[in-house]
Amino acid sequence: MERESGASEAAPAEAALFAWGANSYGQLGLGHKEDVLLPQQLNDFWKPECVRRITGGGGHSAIVTGEGGLFVCGLNKDGQLGLGHTEDVLYFTTCRSLLGCPVQQVACGWDFTIILTGMEKSKATCVLAGSDHSASLTDAGELYVWGSNKHGQLASLAAFLPLPQKIEARCFQNEKVTSVWSGWTHLVAQTETGKVFTWGRADYGQLGRTLESHEGWKPQSHDSALPCSGPQKSMPSCLRCLTGAAEVSCGSEHNLAVIGGTCYSWGWNEHGMCGDGSEANIWAPKPVPSLRSSPGLLVGCGAGHSLALCQLPALPALGQRPKVTGPSPDATESAESLEAMDRERWKERKPETSTQSLTSPEMGGGAGS
C-alpha cells in the first residue's frame, strides 16, 4: 500500500538490552545487587545495535561490540573482569587491557574469562567449557568432546574421556554441526539445516524435552567410548520447536533462544532467569511473556541470570495515538514473517559467530551436582 502524501513517518525502531535473574554481584549491570524476576531494560552509553555477543559466567557478564570492544560487569574478586582490580562492578564497564586487539569472542566461566582476539590457520572454530567437560567444533562441522561424562554430556558410555573424541554425524541425523553451546552439564548443537539437538543432564528441564526413566544406568569405568550411545539423555535428540533458531545461549542449567523473533526460555529457574515472573523450572521452551512485543536480536546466559538484546517497537507517527495491543500467542502472520527473517539470519551466520560456552558451580542450592 502506498503511503499517503504528506503523512508523517513513524520514528525508526531502536534496540535495547534487557537483563534479569540472579544479581548478587551486580552481573545484570543495573547498578544494584537485587535479583530481578522480569526482564528490565538497561540504559548504557554504548549503542545497543552495535552489540555482537552477550555472555555470562557464575557472577559476571560480558558484551562484545561490532568494533571489537569489550564491556564487563559483576563479580570480580578473582580479577575475572580484567580491569586491574578485584572490586565488583555494578555497571557494564569498558575493558581496556587488551593492547588494542579487537575482541572476536568471549567466554565466561565461573570465576574466569577467556577472550579470543583472532583465529588463524586452525581447523577449530571454537572451544567450549562445561563444569568438567570441554568441546571443540571444527570448520568441517565435526564436534569433539572430552572430560567428565557424569551426566551423559559426551554422548558416550565412558565415564571419562581423556582425549577429544568425535561425536559421529549419525547422532545429528548425518548433518554437519554449525554451532554448539555448552551449559554446566548439558550441550546444545545446531546443524546445517537449522535443526537443534540437546543432550546431557535433564533434572531441571534444561534439555527442553521429557525423558524416559533410566535409573539403573551409570557411566562405564572402562573405555567403552562408543559415541552416541547410552540412555536417552546422553543421546543428542532433535528439539523440533527450536528448528531454525536464530540465536541460542546456555546458562548453567537454563537456556535462551530466539525463534521467529521471539525470545524463548527453559530449564532451571530458581533465580527467575527464565523471565516468566516465577521461580519454577520450565520443562519445555516457551516465550518470555514481557518480551513478546520486542523481537529478540541476541541472547546471553550466566549461571543464574539472563540478558537479551531486543528491537523496541517503532514509535507512533507524530499526531497519532499509539496503538495498544495485548500479547497474542495465537497470532501467526507476524510470527511467520519473523521466522522467515530468522531463517535468513541463520543462513548468513558463520559457524563461529553464534557459539558460546558457560560454566558455573552450584548456586544457592540450585543446580547441584
Secondary structure, 3 states (H helix, E strand, C coil): CCCCCCCCCCCCCCEEEEEEECCCCCCCCCCCCCCEEEEEEECCCCCHHHEEEEEECCCEEEEEECCCCEEEEECCCCCCCCCCCCCCEEEEEECCCCCCCCCCEEEECCCCEEEECCCCCCCEEEEEECCCEEEEEECCCCEEEEEECCCCCCCCCECEEEEEEEECHHHHCCCCEEEEEECCCEEEEEECCCCEEEEECCCCCCCCCCCCCCCCCCCECCCCCCCCCCCHHHCCEECHHHCCCCEEEECCCEEEEEECCEEEEEECCCCCCCCCCCCCCEEEEEECHHHCCCCEEEEEECCCEEEEEEECCCCCCCCCCCCCCCCCCCCCHHHHHHHHHHHHHHHHCCHHHHCEEECCCCCCCCCCC
